[in-house]
Amino acid sequence: MQYPQNLYSFPPVVSPDARVLILGSMPGTASLEAGEYYAHPRNAFWPIMARCLGFDPAMEYSARLNKLRHAGIALWDVLYSCRRAGSSDTAIETESTIANPVATLLRDSSNLSTVLCNGTKAATLYKRFIAPDVSNMQRRIKMERLPSTSPAHARMNFTPKLHIWHTALHNHLGVEIPTDKV
């Protein structure tokens, strides 16, 4: 019998002028092995970002991160650590979860005004760990749950996910994202 191991997330990807923070729950196995956010080849995150922001999803990982930074997008996960067998969010052992200091990032980054949660688990964890601290902040932080880009979220195909993500990025970044890209 294989027991779940302790997993640890990545540091945040953030720039001083970031306005939107995209939060996942915890990197999956493919991401942890690659040391990259959303590294699973069937995860729709990078294809969606590429279409919305106008870049090639196959470009080097560091260049993709720079495209996010340039667009005003920060990237992190709600969880710093947890135990989980495999990659599924449903396999996260609740009692093992330790949150990242997301509220501190939001407090210290005065331009961040919106959190987009990548899926239901990220939103649930945000509400549990982060929202209580954020509610005490002087400025209002908007949170929106978006459909998971994970291949495990197969109930919704790529096109509806793309349109929902496009709308959220357009609304919260306050910039025009070319609609011919979606």
GIMODA-V652585 format. One record per residue. RES is the residue in one letter. PHI is phi in degrees with one decimal (none if undefined). NEAR is the number of other C-alpha atoms within 12 Angstrom. D_FIRST is the distance of its C-alpha to the first C-alpha in whole Angstrom. Layout:
RES PHI NEAR D_FIRST
RES PHI NEAR D_FIRST
//
This chain:
M none 4 0
Q -96.1 7 4
Y -92.8 11 6
P -60.4 17 10
Q -106.4 18 12
N -72.1 22 16
L -115.1 28 18
Y -130.9 28 22
S -79.8 35 25
F -93.8 28 28
P -68.3 24 31
P -69.3 29 34
V -105.4 31 36
V -152.0 31 39
S -123.5 26 43
P -58.8 21 46
D -98.9 22 47
A -62.6 32 44
R -112.3 35 45
V -124.9 41 41
L -111.0 45 38
I -95.2 48 35
L -114.0 50 32
G -95.6 43 28
S -91.6 49 25
M -157.3 49 23
P -56.5 41 23
G -76.7 40 21
T -57.1 25 18
A -62.3 22 22
S -67.0 26 24
L -62.2 21 22
E -66.2 18 22
A -83.7 16 25
G 70.3 19 26
E -136.9 28 28
Y -63.9 38 29
Y 54.7 42 28
A -84.4 29 27
H -60.3 25 25
P -61.5 21 28
R -97.7 21 28
N -72.3 29 28
A -85.3 32 32
F -56.8 37 33
W -68.1 35 35
P -60.5 32 36
I -66.9 37 38
M -60.2 39 39
A -61.9 30 40
R -66.8 30 42
C -71.7 34 43
L -106.3 36 44
G 77.0 25 46
F -138.7 26 44
D -82.3 19 42
P -66.4 27 38
A -89.7 16 38
M -64.9 16 39
E -52.7 15 38
Y -54.9 23 35
S -61.6 16 38
A -69.6 17 40
R -64.3 33 39
L -61.6 30 38
N -64.2 24 42
K -62.7 30 43
L -62.7 35 41
R -57.8 27 42
H -62.3 23 46
A -81.3 33 45
G 89.3 32 45
I -111.1 37 41
A -105.3 40 38
L -139.8 43 34
W -162.7 38 32
D -125.1 43 29
V -64.2 44 29
L -91.0 41 25
Y -85.4 28 26
S -151.0 27 22
C -167.0 32 19
R -107.8 29 15
R -160.1 29 14
A -91.2 20 11
G 79.9 24 13
S -111.2 29 17
S -70.5 24 18
D -59.9 33 20
T -69.1 21 19
A -89.8 22 15
I -65.6 29 17
E -79.4 24 16
T -52.2 20 20
E -69.5 13 20
S -96.0 19 19
T -76.4 27 22
I -128.2 28 25
A -83.6 31 28
N -71.0 29 30
P -79.6 25 33
V -63.6 38 35
A -60.6 31 37
T -64.3 20 39
L -59.3 34 39
L -64.6 39 41
R -68.0 22 43
D -84.0 21 44
S -106.5 24 44
S -65.0 22 47
N -83.4 26 47
L -68.8 35 44
S -127.3 34 45
T -137.9 33 42
V -114.9 43 38
L -106.8 41 37
C -89.2 36 33
N -83.6 40 31
G 104.9 36 30
T -66.1 25 29
K -62.9 31 26
A -60.7 38 28
A -65.9 31 31
T -63.5 26 29
L -66.6 33 28
Y -60.4 41 32
K -62.8 27 33
R -74.4 21 31
F -98.9 27 31
I -103.3 33 34
A -52.9 27 37
P -58.9 15 38
D -74.0 22 39
V -68.8 29 40
S -63.6 20 42
N -88.0 15 44
M -76.7 20 45
Q -71.5 13 49
R -104.0 18 48
R -85.4 19 47
I -108.8 31 43
K -85.2 26 43
M -124.2 29 39
E -134.4 30 38
R -90.1 30 35
L -111.9 33 35
P -64.6 37 33
S -60.5 37 30
T -87.0 43 30
S -64.2 40 27
P -64.9 26 26
A -69.9 20 24
H -90.0 24 27
A -86.8 17 29
R -67.1 14 31
M -121.8 20 33
N -82.8 21 34
F -59.7 27 36
T -60.7 20 39
P -62.8 20 39
K -58.5 33 37
L -57.5 31 39
H -65.0 25 42
I -66.3 28 40
W -64.4 38 39
H -58.3 36 43
T -60.7 25 45
A -63.0 33 43
L -64.1 36 43
H -60.9 26 47
N -65.7 20 47
H -94.4 30 46
L -86.1 33 47
G 68.7 18 50
V -125.0 18 51
E -81.8 19 52
I -101.3 26 49
P -55.0 17 50
T -72.0 17 50
D -70.4 12 50
K -87.0 20 47
V -112.5 25 45
//
